Amino acid sequence: MVDVQKCQLLGEVEYAQHNFARLKPLLYSLDGKRWDGQVERAWFPTSGLVFSLSPELRYAASGSLWTFQVKPNERQAVAEDGKDAFMTIQVKQATRFLHDMAPQDAEALRRLATIEGLEAAPLSGGLLLPEMDNQWVLAPEFERGADDRFRVTNDRQLGHMRVLSGTPETIAGISTADGRWALPILHSGHGSEMRNWRLPAALVEQLATDLRKWFPHAPNKARAAVAASALRDLAPVLDGLSALRSPDTRAALDRAKGLIEDAERSGVDLDGLVETLLSAPRIAAEIAAERESLRAALEEQALASVAELESAARARLDDELAEAQRKLTADQEALEVIRAETAEAERALEDARRRHRGETASFTKSLEGLIARARSEPAAYAAEWLSRLGLSPGVDLPASEPVDAVPEVGVSIGEAELGRALMEVSPIQAPEPWFMVMDSAIRARELVVAIGPKARDIVEAWIARMCPLAVRVGASDPSILSLSDLIDGGGRAGAAPLAGAIGRARANPDRLVLALLDDVDISAGGFWLAEAARANRASGGRLPTNLLLVALVEDDAGRFALADGRVGELFPMRFDGATLVPKPIADRGARELALDLLQPPLTGLAVGDRVEALRAAATRVFGPEDVERLANEFAAWAGWLKAGGARPSEEASLTAPLRIGADTMRKGDNNA
C-alpha cells in the first residue's frame, strides 16, 4: 500500500463551507514530478474523502482541482472506523491543461488570450494554453471583462509567459478518471523559453515620452520633438504586428534605439554647457547674492511666525484658566448640595431604624404567641394550616425535583468555536445537519419537543457540551394543566416543578440555564405546552431571560392529538430517521455556551418574528445558502400549521424531523 503521507495528491472539492471542506483524492505522485497512479478509495476511510480546515478552500467551488499533502488529523480522536483520519496541508490551486482546445500559432494564441478573450475561465488555478508543436503557454490568472470573456491583463506577467514543451503524457504522466490533465507540483519541462505578450505600441509610446523628457532645453530640441511625434504616429500601426518576430517592429525599435543614443550624446553636451555657465565669476556672484536675500527673507518670516504663535498660545492659556475656574466653582456648589442631601438621608435612616425596632418587637411577640399555641395544641394548629393550603390531613405532598450543586464556570464557547463544538458531540451521523438545526432552534428560543426513542441521546449530547447548569424537571404529573402550575404551583399542592430552575437562573444571571421538561404527560401536556412555548420566546415574560425550555417525549406522542395551531407554536422534532454514532462526551463543567449567542427575547410572537430569530441563530453555524434554505423551510412549515397553507415538500431535508414531529402530534384526522 502507498504511504499517502509521503505523496503529493491531486483532488477535487466534494463540498466546502465557511469553516471546513472535504476533498476527494484523484491522483498521487511519489516524487512530485509526474502523477504516478489513481488513488484507491480504501486509503481514506470517510467515503474516500479528506478533511480540510485550510482557509484557501473557504466556499471553494465543487469540482475544482487542488494539489495538497495529508497528515494525521490531530484535532479530534479518530473513531474505530477511521473517520476523518487525515487532514490536508500545503493546499494550492491546480493548473489544468486546456487539452480540448485546438493548438494555435504564437501570435494567434497571444491575441486570443489578451485581446479577444476566452469564453470560460477555470474554477480555480491557472491554464496551460496549447501552441503548435506541443508547446504550452502557462497563464497563471485571468481577469473577467465587461463582455463576460476572460483575458490575461497583468502587465508584469505579459512580459514573462513561461512555455512548457511536450505532450500532456510526458509532462503530467496520467489524467484523472474523467480525462482532466493537471500540472504536477514539480514540473521541469518549461526550459528557458519565454513569450513576450506585451503590445509593441506601448513600448514605442514610452520611448516617445522619454524623448520629450530628455530634450527640454537641448540644442537639438526640434529634432527630438520630430522624432517623438514620429514614434507616436507609428504606435497605433503596431497593434496588429507580432510582439516578437515582426521585421517592422524590429525596425521601429532600432530607430528608437538610435534616437536614444542621440539623446544621451546631447545630454553630455548640455551638462558641459551648464557647468561652464556656473563657473563664470559674475553668474556665481549673482547666485550668492540671491541666496543671501532668500535667507534673510526666510529668517524674517520665521520670526514673524514665532511671535504670532506665542500670542495665540498665551490667549489659549488664559481661556483654559478661566474655564477651569468656572468648573471649580460649579463643583464646589454641587458638593454643598450633596452634603445637604447626605444629612437629610441620615435623618431618614435614623427614623427608619426606629420604626424597624418597633415592628421587630411586635413581630417577635406575635411569633412567640404562635409557638406557644403550636406547643400547647399541635394537632389543631397543623389541621388549621393544612386547611388554609387546601389540603386534608394525610395527603402525601410530591417532593420537588432535586437540583445538583452549581458547577464551576466553564470556558465559554464563542461564535468562532460553536460549529466545531457541535460537530465534536453530535451523535447524528453525517451528512444530516439535524443536530445543528436543533441547536439553532434552541438558541432562537423555540420550544424544541424532542420525540421518540432516540431523542434523549441527542438532547443529552447538546446539554453535556453547552449547558452544565441544566436542570431536569419531571413533567409527568397529570395535574399540571397550565404554565402557572409549572412556575408557582398555581392551585396545585406542593412545590412548583420549575422553581429550582428559576432560582438557579436568577442566581446565575450571566450563565445559560436550561430546564429539560422530562417525560411530558401525554394527556396534560396538550394544555400547557403551547403556553410554555410563548413564554419561552416572549420579552418581559414570566421566565428569566437566561432560562430556556426543552421538552422530551419518549412515549407515543401520537396520543397528543393537538390542533394544527397549537402544534405550530412548538418546534417538534422526531429523529427516527437519524443514524446515531456513539461519541465520548466531555466533562459537562469544562465548556458552556456563551450567553450572547442566544437570540434576545422576541418583542412580537408572529410567525415572521420567529423566522427572523431562527435565521439569525442559524447564521452562527450555517453558510448563507443553508441559512436561507432553513428559514424558507421553517416559514413554509409554520404557514402550513398556523395559516392553513400547503403541506411542506418531502424534499425539505433540513426540517424533515420537524415535519415528521408535527405529523406525530397532530390530530388523527389531520395527519397526512
VOTIPA-724799 format. One line per field, with one value per residue (C-alpha): x, y, z; residue in one letter. Coordinates in pm, whole numbers. Each point is the difference from the previous one (the first is absolute). Layout:
px	(X;...)
py	(Y;...)
pz	(Z;...)
r	(A;...)
END
This chain:
px	(0;125;93;-237;185;306;-187;-110;-376;-241;-365;-329;-228;-293;-159;123;-150;124;194;95;6;47;200;-9;359;36;375;321;368;292;259;-223;131;-280;-321;69;-346;-365;-80;-183;-309;102;300;-233;-270;-269;-158;337;15;255;-96;138;2;215;-129;78;-289;-265;-307;217;-198;-101;206;296;346;257;342;79;165;-155;86;-179;-298;103;-302;-223;19;-30;-295;26;-97;281;-233;193;332;186;-12;161;319;173;-320;45;-217;83;95;-196;88;-255;47;-341;98;156;371;72;312;171;-158;-355;20;128;-289;-255;128;63;-237;-290;-29;-109;-366;56;258;111;-181;333;370;158;-13;254;-97;106;236;118;265;-103;76;-205;-12;-60;-263;-13;-312;-279;-217;-370;-99;-328;-82;25;318;323;339;359;44;284;267;278;-99;-45;375;97;-242;162;-11;-12;102;-146;-329;-219;115;370;-57;-272;8;-368;-341;-286;-263;-228;279;126;374;170;357;208;151;360;-2;336;-119;-16;368;111;-240;-229;-272;-29;-368;28;-121;288;-198;27;383;36;-241;224;308;-172;-85;363;122;-219;135;368;-8;-164;282;256;130;-177;-336;-182;153;-112;-353;-17;130;-250;-287;105;3;-345;-134;157;-143;-363;125;195;-311;-43;366;160;164;300;82;-135;271;-198;6;372;68;-208;188;340;-107;-106;335;183;-206;84;372;-26;-180;274;271;-198;-42;379;41;-275;169;328;-178;-172;329;175;-275;6;379;-16;86;-287;-264;146;-14;-363;-93;168;-181;-336;69;69;-316;-209;157;-79;-361;-45;140;-241;-296;108;23;-344;-149;157;-146;-344;9;109;-288;-254;138;-31;-360;-90;161;-200;-325;80;77;-333;-191;172;-98;-366;-3;158;-271;-275;154;12;-368;-87;198;-204;-323;128;88;-353;-157;228;-112;-366;59;165;-303;-237;215;-20;-382;-14;214;-240;-302;180;76;-370;-122;257;-120;-364;90;198;-300;-228;246;34;-379;-10;277;-181;-320;186;147;-327;-231;221;-271;-251;266;120;-357;-68;301;-74;-351;139;214;-300;117;-140;209;173;49;350;171;212;365;165;261;352;238;375;260;86;306;293;1;139;184;-249;-73;2;-124;337;-6;-373;0;300;-144;-329;179;208;-304;-267;-123;-172;211;92;-109;-338;16;-294;213;100;-366;-104;278;-113;-364;103;208;-291;-214;-226;-146;160;-212;234;-205;78;244;307;-95;157;350;-7;-126;237;297;-85;-44;330;204;-206;-177;153;-272;-283;-280;-211;-363;-250;-310;-189;-250;-348;-117;223;-252;154;326;-94;7;360;127;-170;-213;-330;-287;197;142;374;302;-2;207;188;79;352;88;-133;197;318;-47;-51;304;218;-128;310;-16;-241;-244;-209;-303;-58;-373;49;-260;-286;-341;-194;-342;101;278;-242;-142;323;270;-113;-21;351;131;-130;150;332;9;-162;181;-90;-167;-35;334;354;161;292;-237;-104;-243;34;-263;67;-267;112;-359;-238;-31;-278;-241;37;-247;55;-163;222;20;131;256;118;93;255;317;-66;288;-19;340;-109;186;332;293;163;377;110;258;184;-152;240;-32;-325;168;292;-179;-325;-182;62;-321;41;-55;-368;-253;-153;-363;-246;-203;-260;-124;-109;135;219;167;74;142;238;116;77;178;224;81;78;245;243;43;-131;117;-213;-173;-92;-125;-243;-108;-67;-193;-216;-76;-95;-222;-177;-45;-146;-228;-129;-105;-82;-161;-130;261;127;177;383;176;158;326;34;287;119;-337;-97;-10;-217;-256;-6;-31;-298;-173;56;-163;-291;-357;-54;-234;256;297;129)
py	(0;352;221;290;227;-1;74;308;-28;146;19;175;181;-219;278;308;230;308;-197;-338;-200;-356;-97;-318;-113;-98;-44;-47;74;-154;264;294;5;-200;-172;-371;-152;18;30;-297;81;-236;222;266;-150;273;-90;55;368;216;256;357;322;196;359;-23;-246;226;-21;-160;-110;-367;-191;242;-165;54;-146;-86;-236;-170;-57;-180;193;113;223;-281;-365;-236;-238;-376;32;254;292;318;-179;249;376;215;209;218;50;176;56;-240;115;-186;-82;144;-318;17;328;-12;108;345;186;241;323;-142;-139;336;190;-256;13;378;170;-225;-188;-352;-91;-184;16;-284;-56;66;19;75;-150;-146;132;-216;130;-185;-277;-111;339;114;361;29;267;29;218;162;310;8;287;185;-236;-306;-122;-73;148;15;367;0;213;-154;-352;94;56;-340;-273;-341;-271;-378;-249;-348;-187;-14;-361;95;301;-125;-380;-96;170;-33;-267;255;115;320;79;200;129;-182;188;-22;48;23;15;380;41;359;109;298;185;382;83;377;229;167;324;39;-31;256;240;-13;75;308;121;-45;204;295;-28;-11;300;290;250;-184;160;-267;49;24;-326;-180;133;-125;-346;-26;101;-263;-270;105;-21;-345;-139;-66;-188;-246;-144;-259;-111;-295;94;-223;-70;282;170;327;-2;-76;294;232;-109;50;353;72;-131;242;291;-95;-7;350;117;-132;177;323;-37;-17;328;163;-97;160;320;28;-56;274;253;-65;48;361;254;240;-275;-155;340;57;-349;68;336;-158;-275;259;192;-317;-90;345;-17;-346;112;297;-225;-249;272;132;-351;-61;324;-83;-353;133;250;-268;-239;266;76;-371;-48;294;-152;-342;152;187;-315;-202;266;-18;-381;17;240;-225;-309;178;89;-360;-123;218;-142;-357;74;133;-310;-229;164;-41;-368;-64;146;-220;-308;63;27;-329;-171;109;-130;-330;-55;54;-237;-266;8;-39;-291;-171;12;-142;-281;-93;-28;-234;-218;-24;-109;-255;-150;-7;-108;-160;-210;285;242;-241;-67;375;63;-304;130;342;-173;-186;-340;-261;-167;-313;111;-81;308;-64;82;258;-120;-1;257;-79;230;288;-98;238;248;-174;140;193;-131;303;38;-103;-333;-79;-199;-212;-65;-123;-232;-151;-115;-50;-361;16;-148;240;145;69;351;-60;42;353;73;-95;220;298;-49;-11;318;165;-64;-257;-268;-312;-311;-297;-311;-370;-258;180;343;-29;-88;300;253;-126;34;370;61;-173;242;321;33;-140;189;-206;-109;-310;69;-282;86;-330;129;-1;277;256;180;347;193;136;-357;-31;340;68;-310;171;-170;-325;-118;-27;175;131;-223;297;171;-148;92;356;42;-125;236;303;-95;-25;283;-7;-377;-213;-222;-258;-176;-343;-76;-376;-266;243;-148;-66;86;323;130;111;260;183;-70;278;249;-100;49;358;76;-145;251;312;306;111;-334;-216;-179;143;91;-240;-298;-212;-294;-331;-278;-376;-257;-363;-132;-31;371;-77;-8;379;54;378;249;135;349;-134;-224;304;177;-277;-128;-380;-215;-378;-161;-351;39;98;-243;43;-37;-27;262;63;303;246;115;201;269;53;209;197;211;374;187;250;-281;-19;212;271;-51;76;321;-155;-360;-8;-264;262;87;-368;-50;299;-124;-347;161;206;-302;-226;257;-100;-359;-16;155;272;-242;-248;286;118;-356;-73;328;-66;-360;112;279;-252;-241;269;126;-357;-33;359;135;-313;13;-284;-292;38;-199;-334;141;249;-202;255;-5;-364;-84;310;-114;-358;133;214;-299;-197;258;110;-131;-328;145;272;-229;-36)
pz	(0;-83;299;-68;248;-229;-326;-186;-69;-256;104;-66;245;105;209;188;265;183;261;-153;-323;-126;-311;-207;-86;-369;-83;198;-75;187;-99;-98;-362;-169;106;63;37;109;373;151;204;285;83;147;230;-17;-337;-165;116;185;267;-35;206;-251;-44;-374;-38;159;-230;-274;-304;-11;-257;1;1;279;87;360;248;304;363;286;133;350;68;135;99;-300;24;-51;-368;-58;-74;-88;54;-222;-58;-273;10;-264;-203;-337;-306;-286;-353;-272;-362;-244;-209;-171;-174;-350;-4;-152;-113;241;-131;-27;355;133;-161;129;361;23;-248;-108;332;99;44;331;278;232;329;173;-89;-337;-351;-246;-348;-302;-272;-309;29;354;159;301;127;379;87;384;26;-203;43;-95;-233;-49;-292;232;-172;184;-90;130;101;257;-173;210;-107;-367;-39;145;-113;66;-271;70;-270;-48;1;313;49;7;229;239;-31;15;6;248;-52;-176;-239;165;-14;276;41;268;296;-135;-378;-183;-360;-34;-95;-49;-278;66;-188;6;-48;54;-286;-201;-6;378;-18;-281;180;308;-214;-142;351;106;-300;101;354;-110;-241;188;-62;-219;-323;-212;174;-333;-118;316;-40;-360;105;285;-230;-252;266;120;-359;-36;327;-117;-308;216;168;-275;-11;185;328;-66;-365;-220;-214;10;380;5;-233;220;310;-173;-100;360;126;-233;128;358;-78;-156;311;226;-203;6;374;47;-195;204;330;-118;-99;339;185;-206;71;374;16;-136;282;-73;-1;317;180;-104;121;341;35;-81;256;276;-89;23;338;145;-123;150;338;9;-78;269;271;-93;18;344;139;-137;146;343;8;-94;267;273;-97;0;344;146;-135;148;345;-1;-100;276;258;-112;28;350;120;-139;167;336;-27;-90;301;235;-149;53;361;67;-164;205;326;-101;-89;339;179;-208;75;374;-23;-193;263;274;-196;-69;368;86;-278;101;361;-116;-234;277;236;-275;-81;368;19;-307;144;332;-175;-212;318;188;-291;-271;-170;-28;-119;-277;-116;-22;-224;-221;-56;-95;-265;-139;127;222;268;-128;-365;-130;-151;-310;57;-225;-245;153;-149;-22;146;-237;-212;-28;-290;-311;-302;-213;-348;-232;-357;-152;193;-14;-325;102;349;-150;-244;283;202;-270;30;-342;-280;-282;-232;172;162;239;316;-116;-91;354;144;-213;115;369;-36;-187;313;-170;232;-150;71;-59;-85;-21;139;-144;131;346;-132;-238;258;271;-240;-52;374;89;-209;3;338;321;198;-155;237;-74;97;27;-207;24;262;-165;237;-180;-219;-54;3;345;136;-126;120;337;67;-92;178;42;330;41;-153;-359;-238;-152;333;19;-360;42;323;-167;-295;225;212;-315;-228;-224;-76;-208;193;-190;153;-159;36;25;-85;-75;85;-322;138;182;-226;-268;241;92;-267;-237;292;113;-356;-11;345;-119;-289;146;137;352;61;307;-50;45;-334;62;55;-303;-20;-190;20;-34;-97;-28;25;-296;-86;-246;293;39;-290;3;-233;-280;153;333;-174;-197;327;74;-173;3;-132;-45;-68;-109;-333;163;28;342;42;367;96;329;176;165;362;15;211;-237;-270;-21;-259;13;89;-285;-256;107;-188;220;109;-281;16;-231;-20;-367;-241;-171;333;64;-351;38;343;-144;-297;231;221;-299;-142;278;-130;-361;-325;-169;-240;274;225;-268;-71;370;46;-308;107;353;-138;-227;293;228;-278;-50;365;100;-319;-175;-277;-216;163;-24;-270;89;-149;289;150;258;181;-64;378;50;-258;140;358;-97;-164;321;230;-223;26;-179;-267;-77;-56;-356)
r	(M;V;D;V;Q;K;C;Q;L;L;G;E;V;E;Y;A;Q;H;N;F;A;R;L;K;P;L;L;Y;S;L;D;G;K;R;W;D;G;Q;V;E;R;A;W;F;P;T;S;G;L;V;F;S;L;S;P;E;L;R;Y;A;A;S;G;S;L;W;T;F;Q;V;K;P;N;E;R;Q;A;V;A;E;D;G;K;D;A;F;M;T;I;Q;V;K;Q;A;T;R;F;L;H;D;M;A;P;Q;D;A;E;A;L;R;R;L;A;T;I;E;G;L;E;A;A;P;L;S;G;G;L;L;L;P;E;M;D;N;Q;W;V;L;A;P;E;F;E;R;G;A;D;D;R;F;R;V;T;N;D;R;Q;L;G;H;M;R;V;L;S;G;T;P;E;T;I;A;G;I;S;T;A;D;G;R;W;A;L;P;I;L;H;S;G;H;G;S;E;M;R;N;W;R;L;P;A;A;L;V;E;Q;L;A;T;D;L;R;K;W;F;P;H;A;P;N;K;A;R;A;A;V;A;A;S;A;L;R;D;L;A;P;V;L;D;G;L;S;A;L;R;S;P;D;T;R;A;A;L;D;R;A;K;G;L;I;E;D;A;E;R;S;G;V;D;L;D;G;L;V;E;T;L;L;S;A;P;R;I;A;A;E;I;A;A;E;R;E;S;L;R;A;A;L;E;E;Q;A;L;A;S;V;A;E;L;E;S;A;A;R;A;R;L;D;D;E;L;A;E;A;Q;R;K;L;T;A;D;Q;E;A;L;E;V;I;R;A;E;T;A;E;A;E;R;A;L;E;D;A;R;R;R;H;R;G;E;T;A;S;F;T;K;S;L;E;G;L;I;A;R;A;R;S;E;P;A;A;Y;A;A;E;W;L;S;R;L;G;L;S;P;G;V;D;L;P;A;S;E;P;V;D;A;V;P;E;V;G;V;S;I;G;E;A;E;L;G;R;A;L;M;E;V;S;P;I;Q;A;P;E;P;W;F;M;V;M;D;S;A;I;R;A;R;E;L;V;V;A;I;G;P;K;A;R;D;I;V;E;A;W;I;A;R;M;C;P;L;A;V;R;V;G;A;S;D;P;S;I;L;S;L;S;D;L;I;D;G;G;G;R;A;G;A;A;P;L;A;G;A;I;G;R;A;R;A;N;P;D;R;L;V;L;A;L;L;D;D;V;D;I;S;A;G;G;F;W;L;A;E;A;A;R;A;N;R;A;S;G;G;R;L;P;T;N;L;L;L;V;A;L;V;E;D;D;A;G;R;F;A;L;A;D;G;R;V;G;E;L;F;P;M;R;F;D;G;A;T;L;V;P;K;P;I;A;D;R;G;A;R;E;L;A;L;D;L;L;Q;P;P;L;T;G;L;A;V;G;D;R;V;E;A;L;R;A;A;A;T;R;V;F;G;P;E;D;V;E;R;L;A;N;E;F;A;A;W;A;G;W;L;K;A;G;G;A;R;P;S;E;E;A;S;L;T;A;P;L;R;I;G;A;D;T;M;R;K;G;D;N;N;A)
END
